[in-house]
């Protein structure tokens, strides 16, 4: 069980890391609602609504599948197509998050909270299962 939790945390980290540089321009330009968490709260997990946790868990699953798919495509593609596929993959990663009703900024913020807060992390991991 512990190795599956570690794997899930790695999926979180890789998904977040894959998206962060990919769509940083989108994050800066989009007018997103701030995530309802306040720095310094003793219990930030209580501030993230269940529907946002549901959406984040669904997005993690989707991001993981898209990432795996595009990694395979890029590995098998001729060199001349790799850049185009990488850009297409970046767009698909962003879409897999926004299709769940989250902005990239919200998704990133939730995953950052989950990395630091075991309660939030466990809530998301339960939803992924």
C-alpha atoms as one frame of an Amber mdcrd trajectory, in Angstrom:
protein
   0.000   0.000   0.000   2.805   2.401   0.834   4.445   1.891  -2.585   1.149
   2.724  -4.326   0.920   5.912  -2.264   4.457   6.828  -3.257   3.599   6.138
  -6.888   0.539   8.368  -6.629   2.592  11.142  -5.070   5.083  10.801  -7.928
   2.223  11.088 -10.402   1.149  14.261  -8.580   4.628  15.694  -8.721   5.300
  14.758 -12.310   1.912  16.028 -13.431   2.409  19.306 -11.645   5.985  19.679
 -12.856   4.982  18.807 -16.391   2.271  21.454 -16.436   3.992  24.257 -14.593
   6.584  25.266 -17.206   4.273  24.285 -20.016   1.551  26.766 -19.297   3.244
  29.439 -17.230   2.257  32.035 -19.815  -1.370  30.945 -19.509  -1.237  31.248
 -15.743   0.084  34.785 -15.960  -2.463  35.870 -18.550  -5.609  34.151 -17.325
  -7.912  35.912 -14.940  -8.553  33.015 -12.630 -10.402  32.994  -9.370  -8.000
  32.589  -6.472  -8.034  29.227  -4.780  -9.971  29.564  -1.548  -7.011  29.015
   0.730  -5.335  31.532   2.926  -1.629  31.296   3.707  -1.066  30.629   7.360
  -4.263  28.706   7.939  -3.735  25.946  10.437  -5.939  23.655   8.343  -5.773
  24.589   4.645  -7.475  21.317   3.700 -10.712  22.619   5.176 -10.616  25.556
   2.730 -10.550  23.492  -0.455 -14.095  22.550  -1.397 -14.842  18.907  -2.118
 -15.797  19.700  -5.714 -12.336  21.200  -6.283 -10.695  18.113  -4.751 -12.852
  15.916  -7.004 -11.831  17.955 -10.033  -8.155  17.886  -9.071  -8.213  14.101
  -8.660  -9.907  13.680 -12.034  -7.390  16.077 -13.585  -4.454  14.140 -12.110
  -5.779  10.959 -13.736  -6.333  12.709 -17.042  -2.976  14.499 -16.995  -1.238
  11.208 -16.260  -2.885   9.488 -19.247  -2.210  12.409 -21.610   1.399  12.625
 -20.471   1.939   8.896 -20.997   0.265   9.036 -24.427   2.361  11.950 -25.659
   5.587  10.533 -24.254   4.967   7.400 -26.354   4.033   9.408 -29.437   7.120
  11.584 -29.146   9.392   8.597 -28.576   8.095   6.902 -31.737   7.894  10.019
 -33.917  10.464  11.092 -36.462  12.713  13.900 -35.239  10.937  16.407 -37.482
   7.603  15.800 -35.687   8.821  15.813 -32.080   8.582  19.559 -31.534   5.069
  19.729 -32.977   3.972  16.776 -30.835   5.523  18.334 -27.722   3.545  21.543
 -28.310   0.396  19.526 -28.995   1.014  17.583 -25.778   1.349  20.787 -23.769
  -2.001  21.966 -25.082  -3.556  18.567 -24.302  -2.187  18.664 -20.740  -3.719
  22.077 -20.154  -7.023  20.946 -21.667  -7.101  17.856 -19.454  -7.080  20.192
 -16.446  -9.499  22.811 -17.743 -11.932  20.098 -18.900 -12.347  19.256 -15.207
 -13.491  22.788 -14.434 -10.214  23.983 -12.953  -7.871  26.667 -14.131  -4.211
  25.761 -14.416  -3.524  28.069 -11.471  -6.135  26.300  -9.308  -4.802  22.867
 -10.241  -1.231  23.895  -9.480  -2.239  25.491  -6.176  -4.187  22.411  -5.075
  -1.248  20.136  -5.891   1.103  22.443  -4.005  -1.168  22.277  -0.965  -1.360
  18.466  -1.361   2.425  18.209  -1.371   2.594  20.024   1.967  -0.604  18.828
   3.633  -1.053  15.073   4.164  -4.794  15.527   4.786  -5.324  17.111   1.367
  -2.986  14.583  -0.246  -4.937  11.683   1.290  -8.269  13.168   0.199  -7.056
  13.412  -3.391  -5.472   9.954  -3.324  -8.759   8.456  -2.092 -10.563  10.091
  -4.999  -7.995   8.792  -7.493  -8.605   5.232  -6.330
